[in-house]
Amino acid sequence: MKRWLALLLLLIGLASALPAVAAPDWTRNSTKLPSGAYLIGNPKAKVKLIEYLSYTCPHCAAFSQESAATLKGQMVKSGSLSVELRNAVRDRADLAAAQLARCAGPADFSGATEAIFAAQQTWLEQAIKYSEFNAQRIASYPINVQLQKVAVGAGLDTLMRARGMSQATFDACFADTAGIDAIAKLSDASWQAVKSTPSFVLNGKPYEYKGWPDLERALRAAGAH
């Protein structure tokens, strides 16, 4: 009996000495859906949020910065919430930014999106000025070349280079006309579903956005933590 007790205590001791298995960080999980939208987080999360966004929308940028610490830093990270990002493109600079965020790759899509929003005030102002002074010349180019020139004029190339994007990847990004067309198609579908950005759907039901504090309460009530 004593031998069995000693063996049991030994096994318990060995088990307690094993390193704890770290919980998965679901913010690192990013999946491109057949629609062209991106799903961030646990695909089997209890709480599912759809966000319709525009990279040139100031309210979207404000939401991104206000919500990041809790929405992604806690709720998505824990696996209790997934966020599906659907583009609702408003202008040429928006489409250029959307294409660049995708060209960052699935692993960095979420981070690229946050970085683009964080620097929105700077690059959007530059994009507007560049487009105004070069409108006639830009219009003569194919749409993918237009987008690349606006991205450079806005300084988005510098922003993405600081995140590790090479010049070759940047050039290939805007040569991908199929990718650009896919965003445009997704955007058309988005504008049929919503009238403004940001707009949200929470667990399959349209949610009337009244600011991040109100949405946070709704998410927690639904089970996000």
C-alpha positions in Angstrom: 0.0 0.0 0.0 2.8 2.3 0.9 4.6 1.6 -2.4 1.4 2.5 -4.4 1.0 5.7 -2.4 4.6 6.6 -3.0 4.3 5.9 -6.7 1.1 8.0 -6.9 2.8 10.9 -5.2 5.7 10.6 -7.6 3.4 10.7 -10.6 1.6 13.8 -9.2 5.0 15.5 -8.7 6.1 14.7 -12.2 2.8 16.1 -13.6 3.1 19.3 -11.7 6.6 19.7 -12.9 5.6 19.6 -16.6 5.5 23.0 -18.3 2.0 24.4 -18.8 0.7 24.4 -22.3 0.1 27.9 -23.4 -3.4 28.9 -24.6 -3.5 29.7 -28.3 -3.4 33.4 -29.2 -6.3 33.6 -31.6 -5.3 37.1 -32.8 -2.6 35.3 -34.9 -5.3 33.3 -36.7 -6.4 35.1 -39.9 -8.3 33.3 -42.6 -9.3 34.7 -46.0 -12.9 33.6 -46.8 -14.3 32.7 -50.2 -16.1 36.0 -50.2 -12.8 37.9 -50.0 -13.5 39.0 -46.4 -11.0 38.1 -43.6 -11.9 36.2 -40.4 -9.8 37.1 -37.4 -9.8 34.8 -34.5 -11.3 31.5 -33.6 -13.7 30.3 -36.4 -15.7 28.4 -33.7 -16.0 31.4 -31.4 -19.2 31.7 -29.5 -19.6 35.3 -30.4 -19.3 36.4 -34.0 -18.9 40.0 -35.1 -19.0 41.2 -38.7 -17.5 44.7 -39.3 -18.0 46.6 -42.5 -15.1 49.0 -42.8 -13.5 51.6 -45.0 -9.8 52.6 -44.6 -10.6 56.2 -45.4 -13.4 56.4 -42.9 -12.4 58.5 -39.8 -15.0 56.7 -37.6 -13.5 53.4 -38.6 -10.1 54.5 -37.6 -11.4 55.8 -34.3 -13.1 52.5 -33.7 -9.9 50.5 -34.5 -7.9 52.5 -32.0 -10.5 52.7 -29.2 -11.4 49.0 -29.4 -8.0 47.3 -30.1 -6.9 46.7 -26.5 -10.1 44.9 -25.5 -11.6 43.7 -28.8 -8.5 42.0 -30.1 -6.2 42.1 -27.1 -8.7 40.2 -24.9 -11.8 39.0 -26.7 -10.4 37.7 -29.9 -7.2 36.6 -28.2 -9.2 34.4 -25.8 -11.0 32.6 -28.6 -14.4 33.8 -27.4 -14.9 36.3 -30.3 -14.2 36.2 -34.0 -14.3 39.3 -36.2 -15.0 39.2 -39.9 -13.8 42.2 -41.8 -15.7 43.2 -44.9 -14.5 46.1 -47.1 -17.0 48.8 -48.0 -14.7 50.8 -50.3 -15.5 54.5 -50.6 -12.7 55.8 -53.0 -9.5 55.1 -54.8 -7.2 55.6 -51.8 -9.4 53.2 -49.8 -9.1 50.5 -52.5 -5.4 51.0 -52.6 -5.1 50.6 -48.8 -7.4 47.5 -48.9 -5.2 45.8 -51.5 -2.1 46.5 -49.5 -3.5 45.1 -46.3 -4.2 41.9 -48.1 -0.8 41.8 -49.7 0.7 41.8 -46.2 -0.4 38.2 -46.1 -2.9 36.5 -43.8 -0.6 36.4 -40.8 -0.1 40.2 -40.9 -3.5 41.3 -42.3 -4.9 42.3 -38.9 -1.7 44.2 -37.9 -1.5 45.9 -41.3 -5.1 47.0 -40.9 -4.4 48.5 -37.5 -1.3 50.3 -38.8 -3.1 51.8 -41.8 -5.9 53.1 -39.5 -3.4 54.4 -37.0 -1.7 56.5 -39.6 -4.9 57.4 -41.5 -4.8 61.1 -40.9 -1.3 61.5 -42.4 -1.5 59.3 -45.5 -5.1 60.2 -46.3 -4.3 63.9 -46.4 -1.4 63.1 -48.7 -3.6 60.9 -50.9 -6.1 63.7 -51.3 -3.5 66.3 -52.3 -1.8 63.9 -54.7 -5.0 63.0 -56.4 -6.1 66.6 -56.7 -2.9 67.7 -58.4 -2.5 64.6 -60.6 -6.2 63.8 -61.4 -5.9 64.1 -65.2 -2.7 62.2 -65.5 -3.8 59.4 -63.1 -7.1 58.9 -65.0 -5.2 57.9 -68.1 -3.7 54.8 -66.4 -5.3 51.3 -65.9 -7.0 51.1 -62.5 -4.2 49.0 -60.9 -1.6 51.5 -61.9 -3.8 54.3 -60.6 -4.0 52.6 -57.2 -0.3 52.0 -57.1 0.5 55.7 -57.9 -2.0 56.9 -55.3 -0.5 54.5 -52.7 3.0 56.0 -53.4 1.6 59.5 -53.4 0.0 58.9 -50.1 3.1 57.4 -48.5 1.4 54.0 -48.0 4.5 52.3 -49.6 6.7 53.8 -46.9 4.2 52.6 -44.2 4.2 49.1 -45.5 7.9 49.0 -46.1 8.3 49.8 -42.4 6.3 46.7 -41.7 8.6 44.5 -43.8 7.0 44.6 -47.2 9.6 44.5 -50.0 9.4 46.6 -53.1 8.9 43.4 -55.1 5.9 42.5 -53.0 4.6 46.0 -53.3 4.8 46.0 -57.1 3.3 42.5 -57.3 0.5 43.6 -55.1 -0.8 46.1 -57.6 -0.1 43.9 -60.6 -2.7 41.5 -59.0 -5.8 42.8 -60.9 -7.8 39.7 -59.8 -7.3 40.6 -56.2 -8.3 44.2 -56.8 -11.5 43.0 -58.6 -12.3 40.7 -55.7 -12.2 43.6 -53.3 -14.5 45.6 -55.6 -16.9 42.7 -55.7 -16.9 42.3 -52.0 -17.4 46.1 -51.6 -20.4 46.0 -53.9 -22.0 43.3 -51.8 -21.2 45.3 -48.6 -22.9 48.4 -49.8 -26.0 46.4 -50.6 -26.0 45.4 -46.9 -25.1 48.6 -45.1 -25.4 52.4 -45.6 -22.4 53.6 -43.7 -19.1 52.6 -42.1 -18.4 51.2 -39.6 -21.4 49.0 -39.5 -21.7 45.7 -37.6 -23.6 42.4 -37.4 -23.5 40.6 -34.1 -24.3 36.9 -34.1 -26.3 37.2 -37.3 -28.3 40.3 -36.3 -27.6 43.9 -37.4 -26.2 46.0 -34.6 -26.9 49.7 -34.3 -23.5 51.1 -33.5 -23.5 53.8 -30.8 -19.8 53.8 -30.0 -17.3 51.3 -28.7 -18.4 51.3 -25.0 -21.9 50.3 -26.0 -20.6 47.6 -28.4 -18.3 46.3 -25.7 -21.2 45.8 -23.3 -23.2 44.0 -26.1 -20.2 41.7 -26.8 -19.7 40.8 -23.1 -23.5 40.2 -22.7 -23.2 37.8 -25.7 -20.4 35.9 -24.0 -17.1 37.5 -25.2 -14.4 37.9 -22.6 
